[in-house]
Amino acid sequence: MATKTQAVIEIGSTGIRALIADVHGDGSFSALDSAGKPVPLGRDVFTSGSLSKESVRECIAVLRGFKELIQSYGLKPEDVRVIGTSAIREADNRDALVDRIAMQTGFKVDIVEDIEENHYMYLAVQHALGEDAKFFSRSNSIIIEIGGGSTELMLLRRGKIVAVHSLHLGTVRADEQMRGSVGSAGYLMRYLADNVRTICDSLDDDLPLSGIRSFIVIGSDARFAAGLAGMDGRADYRVIPRADFEALVDRLKGLSPEAIVAEFRLPYAEAEALLPGLVITGLFLERTGAEELVVPSVSIREGLLIAIAGGKRDEIAAEIAKQALASTLSLGRRYHFDEAHALHVASLSLFLFDKLVSLHGMGSRERMLLEAAALLHDIGTFIRASAHHHHSEYIVKNSEIFGLQRDDIAILAELVRYHRKSLPARSHLGYMSLPRMDRAIVIKLASFLRVADSLDRGHTQRVSFSELELREDSLLIKTTGQMDLSLERLSLTEKADLFEDVFGLKVLLA
């Protein structure tokens, strides 16, 4: 199998880290080199909102050093995937930084959204757990990563994602909060406890935390704890008994950052963030029924490598699509949607999509968006039945769905907006703010959704498709069984207008 050398660089809140690996044809990889330098980007952003001139200079200096490193492996800057996470994402002057990095180092920085971080985190964890992932999927699980600026969290019910969250709670944020209040260590503990308690109370609506048995945590703080108190699991993860973890945290609470540096030979910046990170982990752990912590020896960088490896692209895509569907259903249930109707409309929509590929020319990504839109089109009725398509749009725009990036969410929001009533127009800001290609996707997928929804007007699921007949100027939908379809034909007449506009075909029902 062909092997290709790849490199990824993560610009995080507390430092910049690189990973170079040989990626094999089957999607596996072998690490060749890694490097990391502490750069306090998060301390700037979470206090002033911007990156200081000193931090920008330091960031560029580190990246220049990494450029020399990757060039020693025969790679060029344009071959490297470079991502920026919460600190750069939130910086007011991020565009200037990204431009300076490109001009002075040749690296193109992609600023990843929080939902994309969850995606890479999931891939990394599944890689580290390997075949043991099946064992952990037998119970409810939490996967959590505590960074400098945010905490990324996933809740899984028997292996299926029910919720993803990016929380504005991180080690650097917590430390800055304490400094800003001229607080003591006791104040920090109370601040963290209050924040985590509030978060956990809201998470219980997604999945009762007391029923969680598998507690999976990634990040440098967790790996440090696993090195001291963990037991060997597989080669790629360690297990810490709950009591041993709690004892370690209690011990560290009695040490100053200087003492941690002296005893464990950590850089001061890591020692300073260590206790808040482990305390946050412990506070979440307290709310669960887990008796141990599972600590994979991976980071977002391994997830990036897996995503770009390519050897298992179809397998990864299928897993992500499955989890995206689970996350979508969970969102619908949170808003008490009519699940039977939603599933039926999804089935009809996908039948149209699959049978008319030669007509629309779209692929798996668009198919997943259509299925998600069909499932969520009516969730706005939770707010109010009248104009519920607008409420559905609002809910989707402000939700996180695992496996969907921000541009996917923007398309999905417009799809649920146009499942009824008016058609897309130049006066609609949400629609017009999309790139031209995405607007084309919206009108094609919305045309399928409107037809499918019209044929379950009564939410009775009595109409099923048996066959489509594509004629010169029309599309004939043949249904199963013998029944009076007069109401469905009336509804179809009202909502098939977009399909006829887009494809030039009149929709008929047999």
N, C-alpha and C positions, 0 to 999 in steps of 0.2 A: 504494500500500500504506500502511496505517496505521502511524504512527510514535508511539512512546510513550517518554517520558523515564523512565529507571530509574537507581537508584543502589545501589551495594553498598559495604559497609565491612568491612574485615578488621582484626580486633584480633589482632595477631601478637606474637611474642616480643620483637621489637626496636622495634616501632612500630605505629601505627594509620594505616591508609591507606584513602582513599575514591576511588571512580571513579564519575563520572556520565556517562551516555551516552544518545544517542537510539537506541532499539532499533526496527528496522524490521520490517515485516510478514514479510519473508522470513527473519528470524532473524539478519540482519547488524546491526551496530551502529556508530555513529560517536561517538567519545569527545568529550565536551563540556568536561569539567573533571576534574582529579584533585588530590588533596592528601594530604599525609603528614606525620606528626609522630613523632619518636622518643620512645618511652616504654619504659623498661627493665623490662617486666613479667617477661620471662624470667629476668633476673638475680636477681629476688626468688625466683621459684618454684623455679628449679633449684638454689638454695642453701639456702633455708629451708623450701620447700614451700608457702609462702603469699605472697600479694600484700601488700606493705606499705601502710600507710595513705597514705603519700605517693604511691605509684604509683597507688593507687585514685583519689585526688583528681586526679592529673594525667590519668589516663585519662578521667575524667568531664569534666574541663575541655576536653580535646581533642574529645570527642564533642559537647559543647555548641557548640564552634566549627563542627564539621561539620554540626550541625543547622541553624545559620544558613546555611551554604553550600547545603545541599540545599533549604532553604526558598526560597532565591533563585531556584531553578529550578521552583518551584511544587510541590515534593514535601513530603509529611508524613513524620514519623518512622516511622509504621506502614507506609509504602509502601516502606521501605528494607530490603534484606536485609543483616543484620549478622551476621557469623560470628566466633567465637573459635576459635583454633587451639591449638597444643600448650601454651602458657603457661597460658591460662585452663583448658584441659582438665585439666591436672595440678594446679591450685591447690586447696589444701584449702578455701579460703574463696571458691570460685568462685560458689556459689549466692548468697552475700551480694553479690558484685560485680554479678552479673547483675540482681539485684533493685534495687540502687541505680541502675544504669544505666537501667532501665526507669522507675523513679520520678522520676529527675532529668532525663532527656533524652527519654523516650518511645520509645527504641529497644529493640526486643526482640532479644536476642542469642541466636543458635543456636550451641551449641558443637558443632562438627563433629568427627566421629571421623576417625582417620587415613585409613581407607579412603575416606571421602568426599572428603578432600583429594586423594587420588590420582585420583578421578573428575573433579574440577574441573581438575586439572592436565592430565589427558589431553585433555579438551575444549579447553582453551586451546592446547595444543600442536598439535592437529589443525587448529584455526582458523588459527594462525599459519603452519603449513606449507602449508595450502591444497592445491592439486593436487599439490604436490611431496611430500606425504605418501605418495603411491603409490610414488615413487622410493625413499624411505627404508624402505618396507615390503618391499623386495626382499631386504634383508639383516637379520640379527639386530640388535636395537637395545636401547639402554638409555635411559630417560628419567629424569632425576634432578633433584630440587630440594633444595637445602641451605638450611635455615632456621636460625633461632636455636636452636630446641629439638629439631628432628628433621630427618631426611633422608628424603624420600619418593622411592621408587624403583620403577620398573617395568621388567621384562624382557620383551622381545617377540621371538618367533621368527617371522621373516618377516611382521611386522605383527600377529601374534596374541599377546595377552598370556599369558605362561606363569606369571608370578609378580608379586606386588605386595608391597612391604615398607615399613613405617614404622619407621625405625631411630632409637634414642635417641642420635643423634649430630648435634650442631648447633654452630654457631659460638659461641653464648653458653655452651652446656654445656662446650665445649672450653676456652674462656677461663676459666670458673669452676673447671674441674678444675686448670688450671695455677695459678691463684691459690691454690686450697686446698692445693696441694702446694708452694707458694712456689717454683714451678719457673721455669726459664729458657725462652727461646724454643726452645732445643734439646730441652728436656723436652717441650714442646708438640708438636714435630714427631714425636718418638718415640711419644708418646701417640696421636697421630692415625694414624701409620703402623701401630701395633700393632692399633688398633681396626679400621681399614679392611681390613687383611690378614685378620683373623679373619672379618669380614663377607663379604669376597669369597670366602674358602674355602667358606663355607656357600652362597653364591649359585651357585657352580659346580655344585651339585647340581641347581639349577633350570635353568640354561643356562650352558654353558661360556663364561666371560667373554672368553676369548681369541678366540672366534669372532665377537664383536660388532664390527660395522663402523660402525654409526651411533651416535654419542654425542651425545645431546640433553640439554642442561642449561638449566634456567630458574632465575631468581632474580636479585636485584639485583647480587650479586657477579659472576655470569657476564655480566650486561649491561654492567657496568663494564669487564670484560676485553674484551668484544666491541667496546666503543667505542674501546679503545686499539689492539687487535691484530686486530680482525675485518675481514673482507672483506664487501662487500655481497652479499647473496643476494637474496631477495625483499624487499619492503618491510617484511615482518613478522619477518624473522630475518636474522642475520648468521652467517658462518662464520669460525672461527679455526683456522688450520693448527696442528697439534699442536706442532710445534717452536716456533712463535711464542708459543703459550700457555705452554709450559714456560719459555721465556726470560723472559716477563713475570713469572711466579711467582718465578723465581730473583732477578729484580731487586727485587721487592717484599719478599722475605725480608731484604734488606739495609736496609730502611727501618723506622723506628719508626712507631707510629700518628701521632705528632706530625708526622713528616716527610711522611707520606701526606696528612694534613690540609693541610699547607702547599703541597705540590706539586699535589694534585689537587682541593683545595677541597671536600673531603667533610666532613660532620658527623663529630665525633669518634667517636660510637657506630658509624657505618658504617665508618670507617677502622679501628677496633679489631677489627671482625668480618671485615673484607675478607680478610686473609691466611688465617685458618683456613678460610674458605669456599673460597677458591681452592686451598688445599693439599688439602683433602678432595676437591675435584673432580679435581685432578691425580692423587691416589692411586688413585681409581677408574679414571681414564683409563689409567693405567699397566698395569692388568690386562687391558685390552681391545686389540683389533687396530685400533681407529679411528685414522685419520690426521688427523682434524679434529673440532672441536667445533661443533655446530649450536646456536645460541643464539636461541631465539624471543624476540621483544620483548613477552612477555606474562607474566602472573602469575595466581595463583588467582582474582583479581578478574575477569579476562576470562572465565575458566571459569564463574564464577558468573553473569555476564551471559548467556553462551550458554545456560546451563541454564534460566534464567528467561525467555529471549527468546520461546520458543514457536513461532516461525515454522517451525523445522525439527525440531519435537518428535518427529515420527514417525521421521525420519531418524536423529536422535540416539539415540532409544530403541532402534532396530534395531541401531545400531553398538554401543551399550553391551551389549545382550543378546548380540550375537555375541562380544564380548570377555569377557563373564561366562562364557559357555559354554567358551571357550578356557581361561580361568583355572580353571574347575571341572575340566575334563579334565586339566589339568596337575597339579592337586592329587591327583586320583585316581591318576595315573601315578606320582606321588611315593610313594604307598603301595601300588604294585604291584597295583592292583585288576584284576578280571577285566573288561577293557574291552568285550569282545564282549557279555558278559552285561549290563553296565551300560547300554550303548547300546540293547540290545534291550528291557530293562525301561523305559528312557526312552521308546522308541518306542511301546510298549504303553500306558504311562501317559498320554502325550500324545494318543493316539488316543481314550482314554476321556474325557479332559478336553475335547477339541475337539468330540466328538460329543454331549456331555452339558451344554453350556453352559446350556441352558434349565433344567437341573436344579440346577446349582451356582451360577450367577450370578457367577462370578469372572472376572478379566481377565488382562491380559498379565503383570503382576507376579507373580501367583500361578502362572501357567503356567511362568514362568521358574524359580520356586522348586521347582515339581514336577519339572521337568527336572533341576535341580541335585541334588535329593534322590535321584532315580532313579539318577543317575550315581554318587553318593557313598554309597549306602546300605550297601554292603558293605566300605568301606575299613577298618573296624575289625578285619577279619580279619588285617590287617597286624600287629596287636598279639596277637590271640588269636581263634581261631574261636569258642570258647565265649563266649556273651554279647557277640558282636561288635557288636550294635546299641548297647550302652552305649559301647563303644570308638569306634564311628563318631560318636556324639553328642559325645564328648569331643574328638575330632580336629576336627570341624567347628566347635565352639565356640571353639577356639583357633587357627583358621586365618583367613586373609584371602583373600577372593575378590573380585576386581575387579567393580565394578558392584553389589555387595550391601552394604547398610548394616548396622549392628549389629543393628537390629531384624529385618532379613531373615535374618541369620546365626542369630539366636535361634530363628526359626521353622524354618529349615533343620535346625538341630541336633535339634529335636524331631521333625521329619519322619523323619530317618534313625533316630532312636530307636524310632519306632513302626512301622517297616516289618515287624516280626515280634514275636512273643511278646505281652506284655500290652498292653491298650488304654490310652489316656490315662485317668488317674485323679486325683482330688483330692489324693491322697497324694504325687503326683509333683511335686517342687518346681520342676523346670525348666519343666514344662507350666503349672503354676499361676502361675508368675511372669510369664507372658505376659499382655498385655491381653486382655480378653474377645474382641474381634474377631479377634485373632491366634490365640486358641485355636480359634475356629470355623474359621479357615483350616487349621490343623493337622489337625483331625479330618477335614475334607473331602478335603484333598490326601492325607493318609495312607491314607484308604480306597481311593483310586485306586492308590496305590503298592503296597499290600498285595495287591490283586487282580492287578496286573501282575506283581509278583515271584512270586506263587504259580504263575503260568502259565509261568515259566521255572525251575522248581524244579531241574531237572537241569543248568542252565546250557548247554543245547544249542541254544537259539534255534529250536526246531522249531515253535513255535506262533505264528501270525500271525493278526491279526484281519481279517475281511473286512467285517463289518457288525454293528451293534448294533440290537436290537429292544427298544424300551421298552414294556413291558406295564403293566397296572394295578398288579400287585403284584410284578413281577419285571423283571430286565434279562437278556435273552438275548444272549450273545456268540457270534457265528458265526465260525468259523475257516476258514482256507483249507486245502485238501487233505483227504485221507482218512487218518486215523491213529487209533490207540488212545489215547484221552484219559483213561483211567481214573485214572492217577496225577495228572494235572492237576486232575481233578474232586475228588480227595481233598484235594489241596493247597488248592484253591479253597474247599472246605468249611471248612478250618481258618482261612483268612485273610480271607474275605469278610465276617466278622462285623461289622467296623466299617462297611463300606459299607451293610450292611442296617440297622444302628443309625442311621446318619446320614440315609439317604435312604428308608428303609422299603421297600427292594426286595431281593428275594432274587436273587443272581447265579447264572445258569445258563450252562452251556457246551454249545454245539451242535457 
